[in-house]
Amino acid sequence: MIGSPADASTCVLIVDDNPIYRHGLRRMLERAPGIAHVEECHSAVDVESLVRRLQPSIVLLDRRLLHVDSLHLLAKIRAASPAARIFLLSSEDDPDMRREAFAAGADGYITKDTPDDVLLALVAG
Protein backbone atom coordinates (compact mmCIF):
# COMPACT_ATOMS: atom_id res chain seq x y z
CA MET A 1 0.00 0.00 0.00
CA ILE A 2 1.28 3.50 -0.80
CA GLY A 3 0.64 4.78 2.70
CA SER A 4 -1.87 4.13 5.39
CA PRO A 5 -5.10 6.17 5.34
CA ALA A 6 -4.37 7.24 8.93
CA ASP A 7 -1.02 8.68 7.83
CA ALA A 8 -1.68 9.98 4.32
CA SER A 9 1.73 11.54 3.79
CA THR A 10 2.66 10.50 0.27
CA CYS A 11 3.18 13.35 -2.17
CA VAL A 12 3.28 12.49 -5.88
CA LEU A 13 4.59 14.74 -8.65
CA ILE A 14 3.51 13.95 -12.22
CA VAL A 15 5.76 15.38 -14.95
CA ASP A 16 4.17 14.80 -18.35
CA ASP A 17 3.47 17.06 -21.33
CA ASN A 18 0.24 15.26 -22.29
CA PRO A 19 -2.57 17.02 -20.39
CA ILE A 20 -5.15 14.27 -20.92
CA TYR A 21 -2.86 11.57 -19.55
CA ARG A 22 -1.54 13.81 -16.76
CA HIS A 23 -5.01 14.85 -15.53
CA GLY A 24 -6.35 11.28 -15.68
CA LEU A 25 -3.39 9.96 -13.75
CA ARG A 26 -3.83 12.70 -11.17
CA ARG A 27 -7.52 11.88 -10.66
CA MET A 28 -6.71 8.20 -10.19
CA LEU A 29 -3.91 8.91 -7.69
CA GLU A 30 -6.01 11.39 -5.70
CA ARG A 31 -8.49 8.59 -4.98
CA ALA A 32 -5.79 6.14 -3.84
CA PRO A 33 -5.51 5.54 -0.09
CA GLY A 34 -2.45 7.05 1.52
CA ILE A 35 -1.76 9.78 -1.02
CA ALA A 36 -1.91 13.19 0.61
CA HIS A 37 -1.09 15.39 -2.36
CA VAL A 38 -0.70 15.12 -6.13
CA GLU A 39 0.94 17.89 -8.12
CA GLU A 40 1.38 18.24 -11.88
CA CYS A 41 4.05 19.76 -14.06
CA HIS A 42 3.85 19.90 -17.85
CA SER A 43 7.42 20.83 -18.72
CA ALA A 44 10.97 20.54 -17.44
CA VAL A 45 11.27 24.27 -16.81
CA ASP A 46 9.83 24.29 -13.29
CA VAL A 47 10.57 20.73 -12.22
CA GLU A 48 13.68 21.35 -10.10
CA SER A 49 12.15 24.19 -8.07
CA LEU A 50 8.90 22.25 -7.67
CA VAL A 51 10.78 19.16 -6.47
CA ARG A 52 12.80 21.22 -4.00
CA ARG A 53 9.63 22.84 -2.65
CA LEU A 54 7.43 19.72 -2.50
CA GLN A 55 10.04 17.06 -1.67
CA PRO A 56 7.73 14.45 -3.24
CA SER A 57 7.81 10.83 -2.16
CA ILE A 58 7.19 9.74 -5.76
CA VAL A 59 7.91 11.36 -9.13
CA LEU A 60 6.25 10.00 -12.27
CA LEU A 61 8.36 11.34 -15.14
CA ASP A 62 7.46 11.11 -18.82
CA ARG A 63 10.29 9.46 -20.77
CA ARG A 64 9.71 11.66 -23.81
CA LEU A 65 9.16 15.23 -22.62
CA LEU A 66 9.37 17.83 -25.36
CA HIS A 67 12.74 19.56 -25.74
CA VAL A 68 14.45 17.77 -22.86
CA ASP A 69 16.39 14.61 -22.11
CA SER A 70 14.30 12.96 -19.40
CA LEU A 71 17.27 10.93 -18.18
CA HIS A 72 19.23 14.13 -17.57
CA LEU A 73 16.17 15.57 -15.82
CA LEU A 74 15.95 12.41 -13.70
CA ALA A 75 19.46 13.12 -12.38
CA LYS A 76 18.47 16.69 -11.49
CA ILE A 77 15.35 15.45 -9.69
CA ARG A 78 17.43 12.89 -7.80
CA ALA A 79 19.87 15.63 -6.72
CA ALA A 80 17.02 17.90 -5.58
CA SER A 81 15.19 15.15 -3.70
CA PRO A 82 17.40 12.11 -3.02
CA ALA A 83 14.69 10.20 -1.16
CA ALA A 84 12.13 10.47 -3.97
CA ARG A 85 11.22 7.29 -5.83
CA ILE A 86 11.35 8.15 -9.54
CA PHE A 87 9.44 6.18 -12.15
CA LEU A 88 9.74 6.79 -15.87
CA LEU A 89 6.48 6.70 -17.82
CA SER A 90 6.57 5.66 -21.45
CA SER A 91 4.18 4.80 -24.22
CA GLU A 92 6.80 2.31 -25.44
CA ASP A 93 7.76 -0.98 -23.85
CA ASP A 94 11.27 -0.83 -25.24
CA PRO A 95 13.91 -3.00 -23.51
CA ASP A 96 16.68 -0.52 -24.40
CA MET A 97 14.74 2.40 -22.90
CA ARG A 98 14.03 0.32 -19.82
CA ARG A 99 17.75 -0.47 -19.39
CA GLU A 100 18.67 3.20 -19.91
CA ALA A 101 16.09 4.26 -17.30
CA PHE A 102 17.46 1.91 -14.65
CA ALA A 103 21.06 2.79 -15.53
CA ALA A 104 20.17 6.47 -15.03
CA GLY A 105 18.80 5.73 -11.56
CA ALA A 106 15.07 5.26 -12.11
CA ASP A 107 13.27 3.21 -9.49
CA GLY A 108 10.88 1.86 -12.08
CA TYR A 109 9.69 2.00 -15.69
CA ILE A 110 5.94 2.05 -16.30
CA THR A 111 4.25 1.88 -19.67
CA LYS A 112 1.32 4.23 -20.13
CA ASP A 113 -1.04 1.38 -20.96
CA THR A 114 -0.48 -0.23 -17.55
CA PRO A 115 -3.81 -0.90 -15.79
CA ASP A 116 -4.58 1.39 -12.84
CA ASP A 117 -4.38 -1.31 -10.18
CA VAL A 118 -1.00 -2.53 -11.49
CA LEU A 119 0.37 1.03 -11.66
CA LEU A 120 -0.71 1.68 -8.06
CA ALA A 121 0.92 -1.57 -6.92
CA LEU A 122 4.17 -0.69 -8.71
CA VAL A 123 4.27 2.79 -7.23
CA ALA A 124 3.39 1.45 -3.76
CA GLY A 125 6.45 -0.77 -4.01
Sequence and secondary structure as in RCSB ss.txt:
>XXXX:A:sequence
MIGSPADASTCVLIVDDNPIYRHGLRRMLERAPGIAHVEECHSAVDVESLVRRLQPSIVLLDRRLLHVDSLHLLA
KIRAASPAARIFLLSSEDDPDMRREAFAAGADGYITKDTPDDVLLALVAG
>XXXX:A:secstr
  S GGG  EEEEEE S HHHHHHHHHHHHTSTTEEEEEEESSSTTHHHHHHHH  SEEEEETT TTS HHHHHH
HHHHH TT EEEEEES   HHHHHHHHHTT SEEEETT  HHHHHHHHH 
